[in-house]
Amino acid sequence: MANWDEKYFVTELKQNFVQADWTPTFTDDEAMLLIKMDSEVRKGAFYMDTAWYWPGDWPASKGEEGVVGEHVHDYDEAIAYIGTNPDDPYDLCGEVELWIDGKQNILDRSFIAFVPAGIKHCPLKIKRVDRPIFHFTAGMSRAYQ
């Protein structure tokens, strides 16, 4: 039987959270927020969000509703997208467009992007999802701001 100390582990999605103005919306067929952690969930914790993106034709038809808008933070942030191809773990199983510091980047490989504090980043657009893609962000802040 599984057993864990709840002061150290987060196993469910944080309830009653507010999304940033630049955050896109997705249907349950497109993506799923999985687990969120910050100092409200566990005292003293930095923020981290996790999600799944599901395969389908939805990215092509999503339009601006599916784009993370340009923004900046006063803390460092990591943005990651990880493919689920067991034969090639570096295959993103899709394509992501991520602008950092005014430069367009189009990736089809699993990646973690480091965005230093004060650097403008995004828009971010999911261009293609062929197999499930795991996504996370983390920042050295007590909450996503």
C-alpha positions in Angstrom: 0.0 0.0 0.0 1.3 3.4 -1.0 2.1 5.8 1.9 3.7 9.3 1.8 4.1 12.4 4.0 1.8 15.0 2.6 4.0 17.9 3.7 6.5 16.9 1.1 4.4 15.5 -1.8 1.8 17.1 -4.1 -0.3 14.5 -5.9 -3.3 16.4 -7.1 -4.0 19.6 -9.0 -4.1 22.8 -6.9 -7.7 23.9 -6.6 -9.0 27.5 -7.1 -6.0 28.9 -8.9 -6.0 31.9 -11.1 -4.4 31.7 -14.6 -2.3 34.6 -15.8 -3.8 36.9 -18.5 -1.4 35.5 -21.1 -2.3 31.8 -20.5 -4.3 30.0 -23.2 -7.3 27.8 -22.7 -7.5 24.2 -23.8 -10.3 21.6 -23.8 -9.9 18.2 -22.1 -9.3 16.7 -25.5 -6.4 19.0 -26.2 -4.5 19.3 -22.9 -4.7 18.6 -19.1 -3.2 20.5 -16.2 -1.8 17.8 -14.0 -0.1 19.1 -10.8 0.7 22.6 -9.7 2.9 23.5 -6.7 3.7 26.8 -5.1 4.0 28.3 -1.6 0.2 28.2 -1.2 0.3 24.4 -1.8 3.5 23.7 0.2 4.8 26.4 2.4 8.1 27.8 1.1 8.0 25.9 -2.2 8.9 27.6 -5.5 6.3 27.4 -8.3 6.0 24.5 -10.7 3.2 23.5 -13.1 2.9 20.3 -15.1 0.6 19.3 -18.0 -0.1 16.9 -20.7 -0.8 17.8 -24.3 -2.8 15.2 -26.2 -2.3 14.2 -29.9 -4.8 15.5 -32.5 -5.4 18.1 -35.2 -6.3 20.8 -32.7 -3.2 22.9 -32.8 -3.8 23.9 -36.5 -7.3 25.2 -35.7 -6.6 26.7 -32.2 -5.6 30.2 -33.4 -4.7 32.9 -30.9 -6.7 31.1 -28.2 -3.9 28.5 -28.0 -0.9 31.0 -27.8 0.9 32.0 -24.6 1.3 35.7 -24.9 4.6 37.6 -24.6 5.6 38.4 -21.0 8.5 38.8 -18.6 9.2 37.7 -15.0 11.5 39.1 -12.3 12.7 35.5 -11.6 14.5 32.8 -13.7 12.2 30.3 -15.3 12.5 26.8 -16.9 10.1 25.8 -19.7 10.1 22.2 -20.8 8.4 19.9 -23.3 9.2 16.2 -23.3 8.2 13.7 -26.0 6.9 10.2 -25.2 8.5 8.1 -28.0 10.1 5.2 -26.2 12.3 4.4 -29.2 13.7 8.0 -29.3 13.1 9.9 -26.0 14.6 13.1 -27.6 11.8 13.1 -30.3 9.3 15.7 -29.1 6.5 13.9 -30.9 5.4 17.3 -32.2 6.5 20.8 -32.7 6.6 23.9 -30.4 7.3 27.5 -31.4 8.9 29.5 -28.5 10.2 33.1 -28.8 12.9 34.1 -26.4 14.5 37.6 -26.3 12.8 38.5 -29.6 14.1 35.4 -31.4 11.9 32.6 -32.9 12.7 29.0 -32.0 10.9 26.1 -33.5 11.7 22.8 -31.7 10.9 19.2 -32.6 13.2 17.7 -29.9 12.5 17.3 -26.2 13.8 20.4 -24.5 14.2 22.5 -21.4 14.5 26.3 -22.1 16.2 28.5 -19.5 14.7 32.0 -19.4 16.7 34.4 -17.2 14.9 37.0 -15.1 13.9 40.1 -17.1 14.0 38.4 -20.5 10.9 38.7 -22.6 9.6 35.3 -23.8 6.8 34.0 -25.8 4.6 33.9 -27.8 4.6 30.1 -27.4 2.5 28.0 -29.7 2.0 24.3 -29.9 2.2 23.7 -33.6 1.8 19.9 -33.8 1.2 17.0 -31.3 1.7 13.5 -32.8 1.9 11.6 -29.5 1.4 12.8 -25.9 3.8 15.6 -24.8 4.6 16.2 -21.2 5.1 19.9 -20.2 6.4 21.6 -17.1 7.5 25.1 -16.0 9.3 26.0 -12.9 10.4 29.3 -11.5 12.4 30.6 -8.5 9.3 32.4 -7.2 6.8 31.4 -4.5 4.0 31.8 -7.1 3.6 32.1 -10.9 3.4 35.9 -11.5 
